[in-house]
Amino acid sequence: MKILVTGGAGFIGSHTVVSLSQAGFTPVLLDNFSNSNPKVLAGLEEILGKPVIFYEGDCNDSGIYVRILSEHEIGGIIHFAAYKAVGESMDHPLKYYRNNLGSLMTLLGVMEQYHVRNLIFSSSCTVYGEPDVVPVTEQTPVRPASSVYGNTKQIGEEILQDVASVMPFSVISLRYFNPIGAHPSGLIGELPIGVPNNLVPFVTQTAAGIREMITVFGNDYPTPDGTCIRDYIHVMDLAEAHVAALNHLLKVNREKYYDVFNVGTGTGNSVLEVVNTFDQVNNLNVPHRFGPRRSGDVIAIWGNVDKSAGVLGWKATRSLAEALKDAWNWQRRLTHPE
């Protein structure tokens, strides 16, 4: 079965392409390289040992979807393509609403036209806002988002739930936490353009000498060490969750189906814990300093993942240390290519 992967050259998308291929699916990639690099395709082909099917195009353009669905019999779609930087979303809200919601509605329109009904949506734990209780479950109330990025995920979920209640769509929204790490081969990984917005690539770039120092945003939060707490999940665990969700949709084989699942480790780690663990597992001493709190950041969030384990048969198996080793291996290959 061919599966369209929008944002297929991105960080999570590219790793999911590997997992899909290894599970017997044929991924069809769509990306416009706005936040990715064409070199990722070469890395994928080296890992998989075969060419990948790739289309370059913008997910707000219905024409590229029409072309792909005309040329391939697509059995399902995994929709990753979106802008994702919390800070940037606060500075450029219209950019985020136009892209993240416009591309989703464009996709749904073409899916209806071509009778493609299986969709997995890349959602986020940001839909929970600042929760009163952690860990959050899928029944935790969706609160006002702390960022425009988070609000685009909330609205995206609302659109999908409304559409799947009256139209022949079968949809799963995966609410995932903080993906980190890289493929263990070191051939693909997180490749931010410009200054990284996420913690781990900033850590690895500082370790590689590209950045002068890590800035930890806030050390006065009401947490054990004063820094924010997140649920950091290895990107390969996250990739495998998409395959499990896809298999569940195909097994359920129902129209007008919608469900949500948390995808995380079930454990929270502070920013300082991540920095210190990175140093320990890679035998480094990366300099860091504390800066002011960052707009849009929640204090602490991690997920209860019992539903994903029970319904999808999936759970994370890789450790924080393993993810940080893989992230450094990827960065070293970038800095000193063989």
Buried (B, 14 or more C-beta within 10 A) or exposed (E): EBBBBBBBBBBBBBBBBBBBBEBEBBBBBBBBEEBBBEBBBEBBBEBBEEEBBBBEBBBBEBEBBEBBBEEBEBBBBBBBBBBBBBBBBBEBBEEBBBBBBEBBEBBBEBBBEBEBBBBBBBBBBBBBBEBEEBBBBBEBEBBEBBBBBBBBBBBBBEBBBEBBEEBBBBBBBBBBBBBBBBBBBBBBBBBBEEEBBBBBBBBBBBBBEBBEEBBBBBBEBEBEBBBBBBBBBBBBBBBBBBBBBBBBBEEEEEEBBBBBBBBBBBBBBBBBBBBBBBBEBBEEEBEBEBEEEBEBBBBBBBBBBBBBBEBBEBBBEBBBEBBBBBBBBBBBBBEEEE
